[in-house]
Amino acid sequence: MSDIPGFHNPEIWETLPNARLSPTARDVLDILTARQEAGGLVRIRQQDIAKRLDISQAAVSRAIGQLKDKGILDGRHRQGTVLIHPLMAGYESLAHMVNHLQDPATFVWPLNFPTGDMRPPRGRDARTGTGFDPDPDGGEDAPLPGTRPSLRLAG
C-alpha cells in the first residue's frame, strides 16, 4: 500500500486558487492531503498539525474552519478526523475515483468557491523558496481497512 493515494482529479485542483485560501489554510490542506487515506479520510489531531507547522492550535482551528467554509473539508466528522471533499481527495486509480463518486453512499457536498474559470495564483506565495515539505517523514502508515472496497468498472 502506498503512503499517498496516487490519483487526484487534476481539474479541480487547478481551480484551488479561486478559493482564496490563507497561507495557513493552504499549509494545513497540504498536510491533510499528504496524510489522507484513499477517498479523503484523514486521521490527525489539530495539535499535531500545529506542532508540524510551529503555529498555535487556534491558528490551525481557524484554517480548518476556512477549509470547511469553502467546502474543501466536511464539517461533520468526529474529533481527530476530517474528510477531504470527494472531488479533491486522492484515490488508488481513476476507476476507484469514478466508482466512489458514483456510489450512492458517497456524500458529495457543494464547494463554496468558483470552479469554472481559473483565477491566477497569488503573486507572492510565502512558501516560495522556503523548501516547505508538508510531510517530511513520509506520513504515518494508514491503518489497513478490514475489507478492501470492491471496485466496479466505470462506463
Order of alpha helices (4+ residues) and beta strands (2+ residues): beta-alpha-alpha-beta-alpha-alpha-beta-beta-beta-alpha
